[in-house]
Amino acid sequence: MAGPKQADPKQAALPKPETAQPEIAKPETTKPETTKPEAKPEPVEPVLPTVSTTCRDFLNSGQVEAKRVSAPRAGPGCGIDEPVALTAIRLADGRRVAVTDAGTMRCDMARAFSSWVKGEFASLLEQDGRRLETIVSGASYDCRGRNRVKGAKLSEHGKGNALDIRGVRFAGGATAQVGDKAKPIPMALFESACRHFATVLGPGSDGYHEDHMHIDLALRRPGSHYCRWQGSLK
């Protein structure tokens, strides 16, 4: 009887087929990088203008006479970002309109006010041919509660975010004053202010604004305004 068949030693020495070790010849380190596929530097985010840059451009525009001032002493909750003193505004035709007694206000408030004055404010007051010369205002910054009522919510004046307008003077000496029936401020001026500011208060609003117009940039919902004066339904 024949014994078991012996394995051919030549066949045993043959290497295994390539398909038995497909991955060995392709180590992982030879694969392209996956974490940085293009090896490019990360894009740099653009630097947006800061409040300081915007204010500097405004002050250097030649359209206003205004300067930075030291922040006034702040009481509880009060204070001003970018405090400035505004003393005059240049109209579109280059004429200088003085702003008296404005005190210190936020740069944003000064910019919004000057923009309004150069536009609708001046055009409404000069419709009859008179030439605007001076805006008589009341102090902007005042660390106090609303309407000077003890315990009331902080007024926007306490943030330098408001301004009171008492009247105007024209070239030649004519005047118009808020609350003066003999020399009135046009009601259209209140309507214009309501399109530019978050809050507008005047005579007939609450008993505290009978001789001036209060305007401010209080934070409200987008498109929301609080406007009250005699005869208004805003």
C-alpha distance (Angstrom), angle and dihedral (degrees) to the residues before:
residue distance angle dihedral
M1 . . .
A2 3.79 . .
G3 3.82 116.3 .
P4 3.85 124.6 -127.2
K5 3.78 115.1 -61.1
Q6 3.79 111.5 -98.6
A7 3.80 118.4 -132.4
D8 3.74 115.0 -107.8
P9 3.83 105.2 -108.7
K10 3.81 90.4 -150.1
Q11 3.79 91.3 57.3
A12 3.83 91.6 47.3
A13 3.76 89.9 56.7
L14 3.79 93.8 53.8
P15 3.84 114.3 109.3
K16 3.77 118.5 -111.4
P17 3.77 117.8 -98.6
E18 3.82 116.0 -86.7
T19 3.78 91.9 -114.1
A20 3.80 90.2 69.6
Q21 3.83 92.3 71.1
P22 3.84 108.2 27.6
E23 3.81 97.4 151.5
I24 3.78 100.9 45.0
A25 3.78 93.8 78.0
K26 3.87 91.2 51.4
P27 3.78 107.8 55.3
E28 3.82 116.1 -168.3
T29 3.76 92.3 -114.0
T30 3.80 90.5 70.1
K31 3.84 92.6 61.2
P32 3.82 119.2 101.3
E33 3.81 116.7 -93.3
T34 3.78 111.9 -91.7
T35 3.82 100.6 -171.4
K36 3.83 94.1 57.8
P37 3.83 105.1 22.1
E38 3.80 96.6 174.7
A39 3.80 99.2 25.0
K40 3.83 89.6 -134.1
P41 3.82 123.8 149.2
E42 3.78 115.4 -103.8
P43 3.83 113.3 -96.9
V44 3.79 115.5 -100.6
E45 3.80 115.1 -122.6
P46 3.83 113.0 -121.7
V47 3.79 115.0 -105.6
L48 3.79 108.1 -117.8
P49 3.82 120.5 -147.0
T50 3.79 112.9 -90.8
V51 3.77 126.0 -137.8
S52 3.80 88.2 -103.3
T53 3.81 92.8 54.9
T54 3.80 92.0 47.6
C55 3.79 91.5 49.1
R56 3.79 92.2 47.7
D57 3.79 90.5 52.7
F58 3.80 90.0 49.5
L59 3.81 93.3 50.1
N60 3.81 91.5 46.9
S61 3.80 95.8 44.4
G62 3.81 95.2 95.8
Q63 3.80 88.7 -130.1
V64 3.81 94.7 101.4
E65 3.76 141.3 29.9
A66 3.77 102.3 -130.1
K67 3.78 138.7 127.3
R68 3.76 141.0 -168.6
V69 3.77 115.2 -96.1
S70 3.77 135.2 -172.2
A71 3.77 115.0 -85.1
P72 3.81 110.4 -98.4
R73 3.78 120.4 -118.9
A74 3.79 107.0 -77.7
G75 3.77 126.1 -141.8
P76 3.83 125.1 -160.1
G77 3.79 108.9 -38.6
C78 3.81 93.7 -5.9
G79 3.78 129.8 115.9
I80 3.80 143.1 114.4
D81 3.79 131.1 -116.8
E82 3.82 110.6 -145.1
P83 3.84 98.1 -2.6
V84 3.80 115.6 -152.7
A85 3.80 138.1 172.2
L86 3.82 114.9 -133.1
T87 3.82 117.6 -159.4
A88 3.83 105.7 160.8
I89 3.80 144.3 8.2
R90 3.81 128.2 -149.0
L91 3.79 114.7 -135.5
A92 3.81 122.8 -141.3
D93 3.81 91.2 -91.4
G94 3.82 92.0 51.3
R95 3.80 97.4 -103.9
R96 3.80 116.1 145.3
V97 3.81 118.4 -123.8
A98 3.80 113.7 -168.3
V99 3.81 120.6 -138.7
T100 3.79 111.6 -153.1
D101 3.80 128.6 -159.1
A102 3.80 94.4 -0.9
G103 3.79 92.9 139.5
T104 3.80 118.6 -172.3
M105 3.79 124.6 -22.8
R106 3.78 141.8 161.1
C107 3.77 114.8 -79.0
D108 3.82 89.2 -122.6
M109 3.81 90.2 55.6
A110 3.80 92.2 48.8
R111 3.80 90.5 49.8
A112 3.82 93.8 48.8
F113 3.80 92.0 46.7
S114 3.81 94.7 48.3
S115 3.81 91.2 48.0
W116 3.81 90.4 53.3
V117 3.81 93.1 46.5
K118 3.83 92.9 51.1
G119 3.80 89.9 50.7
E120 3.79 127.9 31.3
F121 3.81 97.2 -3.7
A122 3.80 95.1 62.3
S123 3.80 95.8 37.1
L124 3.83 92.9 52.5
L125 3.80 93.8 48.7
E126 3.80 94.2 45.2
Q127 3.80 98.1 48.9
D128 3.81 91.3 105.1
G129 3.80 92.7 52.9
R130 3.80 98.5 -97.5
R131 3.80 117.2 133.1
L132 3.78 118.8 -128.4
E133 3.79 112.7 -126.6
T134 3.83 110.1 160.9
I135 3.78 138.9 17.4
V136 3.80 112.6 -150.7
S137 3.78 107.7 -150.8
G138 3.77 138.1 170.3
A139 3.79 126.3 -122.6
S140 3.78 115.5 -68.5
Y141 3.81 104.9 -158.4
D142 3.79 114.7 57.7
C143 3.80 121.3 147.7
R144 3.80 101.1 -138.0
G145 3.77 145.1 106.0
R146 3.78 122.5 -86.4
N147 3.80 112.8 -67.8
R148 3.81 88.0 -2.4
V149 3.79 89.5 -78.9
K150 3.79 112.5 154.4
G151 3.80 111.7 -112.8
A152 3.81 93.3 11.3
K153 3.79 122.5 137.0
L154 3.81 114.6 -80.8
S155 3.79 112.0 -82.6
E156 3.79 120.6 -125.7
H157 3.81 83.8 -118.6
G158 3.80 85.8 71.7
K159 3.81 88.4 65.0
G160 3.80 96.9 43.1
N161 3.79 84.5 -112.9
A162 3.81 98.5 122.3
L163 3.79 140.8 57.6
D164 3.82 133.6 -164.0
I165 3.81 119.1 -143.0
R166 3.81 116.8 -157.5
G167 3.78 101.6 175.4
V168 3.78 148.3 -58.7
R169 3.80 139.1 -103.9
F170 3.77 125.6 -144.0
A171 3.78 131.9 -151.6
G172 3.79 107.2 -82.0
G173 3.80 94.8 34.7
A174 3.82 104.4 -79.8
T175 3.80 115.6 141.1
A176 3.80 140.8 -164.0
Q177 3.79 121.3 -160.4
V178 3.76 134.9 -167.5
G179 3.80 108.7 -110.4
D180 3.83 95.0 12.5
K181 3.81 108.0 121.2
A182 3.81 91.9 -167.6
K183 3.82 93.5 53.8
P184 3.80 103.9 20.1
I185 3.76 131.6 -177.0
P186 3.83 108.8 -122.3
M187 3.81 113.0 -98.7
A188 3.79 87.4 -133.9
L189 3.80 87.0 70.4
F190 3.82 90.3 64.7
E191 3.80 90.8 49.0
S192 3.79 90.1 50.4
A193 3.82 91.7 49.2
C194 3.79 90.0 53.4
R195 3.79 89.7 59.8
H196 3.80 91.6 53.9
F197 3.81 106.1 36.3
A198 3.79 137.0 48.8
T199 3.81 94.4 -130.0
V200 3.81 131.1 29.2
L201 3.81 121.6 175.6
G202 3.79 128.4 174.7
P203 3.82 143.8 149.8
G204 3.78 111.4 -28.0
S205 3.80 94.6 23.4
D206 3.79 103.6 103.0
G207 3.80 109.8 -32.4
Y208 3.81 92.9 -95.6
H209 3.80 99.0 83.4
E210 3.79 104.0 48.7
D211 3.81 96.1 126.9
H212 3.79 103.4 32.2
M213 3.79 145.8 36.7
H214 3.79 115.8 -117.4
I215 3.82 117.0 -153.5
D216 3.80 127.4 177.0
L217 3.79 145.4 162.5
A218 3.80 98.6 -127.8
L219 3.80 114.8 168.1
R220 3.80 109.1 -100.3
R221 3.77 137.0 153.8
P222 3.82 112.1 -67.6
G223 3.79 109.0 -79.4
S224 3.81 92.9 9.6
H225 3.82 120.3 130.6
Y226 3.81 134.6 175.5
C227 3.82 108.0 -149.4
R228 3.81 125.2 167.4
W229 3.80 132.0 166.6
Q230 3.78 136.7 131.7
G231 3.79 110.6 -55.2
S232 3.80 93.7 5.2
L233 3.78 124.1 132.1
K234 3.81 95.6 -171.8
